[in-house]
Structure formats: structure tokens, C-alpha cells
Amino acid sequence: MLEKLRNIFQVPELKRRILFTLLLFIVYRLGEHVPTPGVNGDALSRALERQRGTLFGLYDLFVGGGFSRATIFALGIMPYISSSIIIQLLGAVVPYFEKLRKEGEEGQKKLTQLTRYGTVMISIVQSLGYAVFLQNPGNFGGEVVVPHPGPLFAFSTILTQTTGTIFVMWLGEKITEHGIGNGISLIIFVNILGGVPNRLFQAVDSFRAGAISPFMVVAALAIMVAVIAVVIVMTQATRKIPVQYAKRIVGRRMFGGASTHIPLRVNTAGVIPIIFASSLMILPATVAGFVGPDNPLSQIGQWFNPLGFLYNFFYAIIIIFFTYFYTAVVLNPNDLAENMRKYGGFVPGIRPGRKTAEYIDRVLSRITLPGAVFLALVAVLPDAFIAWFGMPFLTFGGTSVLIVVGVALDTLQQIESHLLMRHYEGFVKRGRIRGRTRM
């Protein structure tokens, strides 16, 4: 292992990319501690500590705690993520965006520019809502978070938060261009891992206080390892559809005749269904946090307690639904079949055109079911273990572990490709992580 780590820094280009990425990480983490002008960060942290199970707690996870501390990166990279998802969904229903998506590199540049414009617009709207939210003491149990509210505070908050989001977006793009891995994903990766030390300290304090036994600690570690292993297998799992290309004679040369395959991932939708479902399911608890205990909406918030059966049941159902929905949006069997027919490709035993599209759709529907059930279990199990064993620090599953594992695998694969191009031994041995499934 040490030899492989040493190989990484023996490749000049790879060494430069890794050091550049680490440098921008340091810049980002420093920016996460710069406060927004006019906000009492301590009062805000105390108030939001009571709302960890709401939409604010979920948002705070993705921005590395910047939301609860009211830093200039309080919105983080989430406006960019929202804009990207919106543009991607529009590409499936709006002809103009669908045309751009099919134009190749030039179309992708236009979509990227539209995503940036959308990021700015979403940042302005969200920062305005953030400013209004901070100025209302009723949101924090009567505690004053903004000592001097008014239009000037709202304007400064919009300016600082929008600028902070644009700067984070720029950092992510620079990491992607000059660093290693996907910059936007790595920023979320760093934000999630940034909260791990606090949870570890919380676990140690609970153990010392006698709140948890040594057996529970060992069981928690075993479950964490098992969940991470399953996530790795399901993230890498694919169903290969064989494709044969017919031979073509152009002049005196023969083209085609090659055999290849279409890799359909079991978890095509990634972590997006969990994000959609979490946003919907946490809304009742979020609304209940703004009303008094005598209000009927407060009772609805208790029904949808994240540790309750009703919440987790509907949570799993919505995740399965969004998994199928988002898979249908990002992967169109008709487009795959048309591209294959255009270049002379066909699935052995299946007629080109509509029959091929129906075959791909049938296979995709079958392999999406275990992927959807997997996402639902990974999202629900952590809350179930927290409720059963009384371990609130046990946050090893759900969105966090999917993002961390996915980003880590993608980054390792890029490092692997750089090492193999320089004739060094790969960091991950080929064939160790296969994760293929047959459906």
C-alpha cells in the first residue's frame, strides 16, 4: 500500500493535480468560517440545533455546517446542484434543451452556461429567503439572531451569499479542470466528512458516560463496514447488454464487425431520489417547527417523526418512485436503440428499432427494482438503528454514505487511469471490485 501511495506522487502531473485540489479544499474550508455580516452565529447555532431532523438539518449537512453558522458559504454548492437537476429535467421535456443535449460539445457548453445563470438566480432567491428567515425571531423561539434587521441587512446577505455561491461554483469547476475528480462532488464530499470528527467525539463521550456498551460499539462498527461494502457493490453493479456491429465496406476498407456491450447500472439514478424524497418528507417537520404546540400542524409533524414507522414507510415508497422516475429521465431506451441502428449495431436475437428499445426498457425496469429497494433500505436503516439502539451518532447510511462512496470510487478510478498511463501499478487492483449482476 505504501508503495502504491508513493507511486501517486512519482507522476508529476498527478502530483500537481492532487496538490492543487488540496489547496482549493483549504481555501474552501477557510471560507466556511467567514461569518455573514450582521448575524449572531452562536444564537443561530443554538436555535437550529433543535431542528436537526428538519429540512434545515439536511441542508446543513450538504454545506458543511455553514447554514447553521451563517457563513458566507451558507448556501454552499446546493444552488448549483438544484440548477443542474432542473436543466437535466428540462432536457427530457423541453425540445430546445433536448436539442442542446444532442449537439455534443457545443451544446454542452451552452447547457453549462445556462446552469451557471440558473445558479445565480436560485442563489438570489434562496439568499433573500435566508435573510427573511434570519430576521424573524419567531423562527428561533424568540431568540434574536439579527440584532439590526432591515433592508440593508437583506441586501448585504443577498450580496454575500450569492457571491459565496458563485465562488464555490468556481472552485468546483477549477478542481474539475485542473485537479483530480469532479470538483462539485468533492466539495459535498468534504462537507460531509467535515462532520465526522464531531460524531466520533459524541460516540466517545456516550461510551465514557456508560450510555452505550462495548457490544453496541462493536455492532455499530460491523454494521458500518457491511453497509459501506454493500454500497460499493451496488454502486459498481451493471447489467451488460451485448451489442454486435455489422460489417461495412467503404471503398476498399472494411469497417465494423466488432462486439461490445451497453453497461446499464443497477443504480442509474444515484443519490438524487433520496434527495428528492428527503426534501418532501422533511417538510412536515419543518412546518411544525414554525408553529406552536397547540396548532394542528404540530401534530402532523409528530406523525412524520424521522424515527417513526409512518415516516420511514412513506419515505421508502417515495424513494422507489423517484428512482424509476429519474432513471426514465436520464436514460431513454428509444435514444439508445436509435443510435445503435444509426451505426449498424444490434442486440443479438433482437430486431433493431422499436423491438430493441422495448428490450432495453424491459431490462432497465427489471434491474432498477433492486436498485430502488437498495436506495430505500440504505436511507431507512440508519433511522431504524438509531431508534432501536438509541445511538444518535450512528449516521453511517443514507445520502451521506452514497455520496462519499460514489465520489471516492470516481476519484480512485481517475487516479488509477493516471497511474496506468505512466506504467505504474494501479492503486486498486483490477477485478477487485466487480459488482456485476445478472438480471
N, C-alpha and C positions, 0 to 999 in steps of 0.2 A: 504493500500500500504506500509506504514512504517513497519507494522508487517511482511509483506512478505519479504521486504528487510532485516529485522532483522533475519528472518529465514535463509537467504542465508549464513550469517556469523556465524550461530549456527551449521552448518555442518562443522566439522574440515577439511575434505578432500576438500570440495567445497571452503572453505575459502582459503586454501593453494593454490589451483589451480588458483583462481581469483587473489590473490596477486602475484603469480608467473607470470601470464600473464601481469599484470600491470607493474611489474618490467622490463620485457623484452620490453614492449612498451616504457618505459623511456629510456632504452638502445638504442633502435632503433631511437627514436626522437633525442637523443643526437648525434648519428652518422650522422643524416641528416644535421647537422650543421658543420661537419668537412669538410673543403674545399679540393678539389683536388689540389695537388701542381702545381704551375706554371700557374694558371688561375686567371684572373681578374674577380671575380664573379659579381661585380657591373656592369661592362661593358656588361657581358653576359646577365644579367637580363634585362638591358635596351634594348638590341638588340632583345631578344626573346619576349619581351612584345609586339612587333609589329607583332608577329607570333602566337598569341593565337588561331587563327582559323585554324592552320595548324596541321600536324601530330605531331609536337613538343609540341603544346599545349595539345593535347590529351595524349601524353606520360607523360608530366609533371604532369598531373592530377593524374595518377596512381602511380607516385613515390613521391608524396607529395611536389612537387616543387624542388626536388633535381636536376633535369635535368637543370633547368634554373639557379640554383645557383652553378652548377658544384661541388656538394659534392661527397664524396666517395661512397654514395648510389645513384648516379645519374641514374644508370640503374635499381635500386630497385629490385623488385622481378619479373619484366617482362621477363627476360631471362628464369626463371624457368617456368613461365606461358606458354611461347612460346614452350619450350621443352615438357611440359606436353601435350599441344594440339597436337604437332607433333607425340609424342608417341601414343596418343589416336587415331589419324587418321591412323597411320601405323597399329594399331591393327585391323583395318577394311579391309585393303587391302593386308598386308604382312602376309603370313601364319605363319612365325616364331613368330611375335608379337601376332597374334591371338591365337597361341598355348600357349604362356606365359599367356595371359589373362584368359585362361580357366584352368590353373593349380592351381588356388586357391592362398593360402598364399605364397607359394614358388615362383610362377610365378609373384605375385605382388611385392615381394621383388626384383626380377630381373628387373622388369619394373621400379621400383623406383630408382634402381642403374643406369639404362640406362638414366633415366630422369636427374639424377644428372650430369652424364657425358655430356649429351646434354646441360645442363645449363652452364657448364664450357666452352664448345666450342662456344655456342652462345654469352656468355659474352665476350670472347676474340675477336670475330668478331665485336660485337657491340662497344666494348670499343676502338678498332682500328678505326672504323668509327667515333666514337665520338672524338677521338684525331685529326683525319684529319679534321673533321668539325670545331673544335675549332681553328685550326691553320690557317684557311683561312679567312682573313679579309673581303673578298667579301661576305661572308655569313652574315655579320653583318653591312652592309652599310659602309664598310671601317674602322670600329672601331676595334682596336687591342684588342683581348681577351687574347691571349697568348703572353706575352712580349718576351719570349725566346723560339721560336719553334725549332723543330728538332727531331732527332731520340730518344734522351734521354727523351724528354717530352712525345713522343709517348709510349715509353717503360714504363715510370712511370705511365702513365694514364691507360694502359692496366693492369698493375700490381695492381694498387689501385682499379680500377673499378671491375675487376674480383674478387679480394679478398673481396670487399664490397658486391658483389652479393652473393658470397658463404656464407659470414657471415649472410646476410639477410635470405638466404635459411635455414641456420642452426637455426636461431632464429624462423622461422616459424615452422620448424619441432619440435623444443623443446616445442613451445607453444601447438602444437597439441598433443604431447606426455605427457607433464606434466601440461599443463594449461587447459583452457576451450575454446572450439570451435576449428575451423580449423585455424591454425596459418597463412597460406598463405593468406587466405581470410581476416583474421582480420588485417593483415598488410596493404592490399589495403584499407580496411575499415577505418583504422586510417589515411591513406594518404588522402583519400577523405574528411573526416571530418576535417582534419587539415586546409583546405582552407575555411571552413565555416565562421570562425570569420572575415576574410578579406572581404568576400562578404557581411556579415551583416554590417560591418563598411561602405562599399561602399554604401549600401542601405540607411543607416542613413545619410551619407553625401549628397546623392542625395535628400533626403527628406528635409533636412535643407536648401539646396540651392534652393528649390522650383522646382526641375526638375520633381518630381513625386508628385501627390496629395494624400491625405489620402484615397480617394476612391480606387486608384490604389494599395496602400499598402494592404488594406483590401481584394481587389480582388486577389492579389498575394498570400496572406496567405490562402484564401479559396481554390484557385486552388492547392496550395501545399498540403493541407490536403486531397483534393479529389484525387490527383494523388497518394499520398502515400497509401491511402485506397484501390484504385483500384489495385495498385501494390501488396499489401498484399494479396488481394483476388485472383488475377491471379497467384501469386507465389504458393499459397496453393491449387489451384484448381486441382482436379483429376477426372478422369473417372474410375470407378471401374468395372472391368470385372470379373464376378463371375466364380469361379473355384470349381469343385467338384472332390474329390479324391475317387477312387473306393476302396472298402474294400478288404483286402488281408489277407489270413490265412497262418501264418508261424508257423508250429508245432501246438501247442495248443493255440496260441495267435492270435488275430485279430488286424490288423493294417489298417489305412486309414479310409475312410468314412467321412472325415472332409470336411467342406465347407469353402472356403476362397475367396480371390479376388486378382486380379492384379491391382495395382493402376497406371494408366497411367497419367502422369502430362500433363496439358494443355501446360505449358511452359517447355518442356523437355530440350530444348537447352540452357535455362538460358540466360546469357548475352553475350555468345560467338558470336551469329550472329551480334549484334551491334558492337562488337569489330572488327570483320572481315569487316563489311560494312564501319565502320569509317575509317579503315586503307586504304581502296580502294578510298573512296570519298574525303579524305583529301589530297591525293597525288597530284591532280592538283594544289591546292592552295599552297602546299609545294614546288612543282617545280617552280611555278610562283614567289615564294619569292626569288629564286636564280637568276632570270633573270631581265633585265631592263624593263622599262615600254613600250619600243618600240618593244620588242620581241613578236612574235605571241603567244608564250606560256603564256604571261602575260594576254592576252585576254581570254584564256581558264580558267585561274584562276578566272577571274571576272565572267564568266558564272557559275562557280561552287562555288559561294559565299555561305557560310553556311546559310545565311539569305535569299537566293533567292529561287524561286519556283522550278527551274530546279534541283538544288542540292537536295532539300528535296524530290522531286518526285522520282528521281533515288535512293536516299538513302533508301526510304521506300521499293521500289521494291527489292533492293539487300538484305535488311534485311529479307523480306519474303522468298526469295530464299534460303538464308543461314540457315534460321530456319528449313526449310524442309530438306536441305542437312545434317545439323549437327544432326538433330533428327534421320535421317536414319542411320547415322554413329554410334551413341551411343546406339541405341535401335533396335535390329534386331528381327523382328517378328518370323523368322524361328527358331532362337535360343530359344525364349520363348516357342514356340509350341513344339519343340523337348524336352526341359526339362520337360514340363508338361507331355508329352507322356511317357517319361522315368520313371517318378514316379507315373504313373497311374492317372494323372489328366486330366480333360477335361472341356470344357465350355459347360454348359447345352444347348442342341439343336444344337451343332456344332460338326462335326466329328473330331476326333483327327488327327494331322498331318498337311497336306497341307491346308485343309479347315480351321483349327484353325489359321494357320499363315495368311491366306488371311483375315479372320475375324479381327484379331488383327491389321493387316496393314490397313484395311478399317477404323476401329475405330480411329486408330492413325492419319490417314490422315485427318479425319474429325475434331478431336479436336485440331490438330496442326494449322489449319487455323485461328481460333480466337486467338490462342497464337501468331502466326506470325503477325497478324494485330495489336494485342496489343503491341508487341515489336516495330513495326513501328510507331505507334502513340506516344508511350512514348518517342521514340528517336526524333521524328519530332516536337512534340508540343512545347518543350522549345524554339527552334529557332523561331517558328512561333510567340509565345508570345513576345519574345524579339523584333522581327521585328514590331509587331503590336503595342505594348505598349511602346517600347523604354526603356526597363528595362534590361540592360546587366547583372545585378547581379542575374537575375531570372534563376538560374541553378538547378532547383529542379527535373528535369526529366532525361530521358535518362539513360546512363550507370551508372551514379553516384547513382541514387535512387534505381535502381535494385540491385546493389551490396550492398548498405547499408541495404536495407530492407531484402535481402536474407541472409546476414551474421547475421544480428540482430535476425531474426527468428530462424536460426540454433543455434545460441548461447543460446537464450532463451529456446529452446527445450532441450538442454543439461543441462542447469541449472534446468529446470523442472524435468528431469529424476533423477538428484541427490537429489532433494528435496523429490520426491515421494518415492525413495528408503529408505530415512530416516524417512518416515511417516510424513513429513511436508506438509502443504498446498501448492499446486503448485503456482508458480509465475504467471502463466497465467491460468485462469480458463478453464477447459476442455469444449470444444464445443464452445468457444467464437469465435475462428477463424476456420470456417469450410471450406469455399471456395470450396465446391464440385460442380461440374457441370455435367449435363446430356446431352450427345450428342447422 
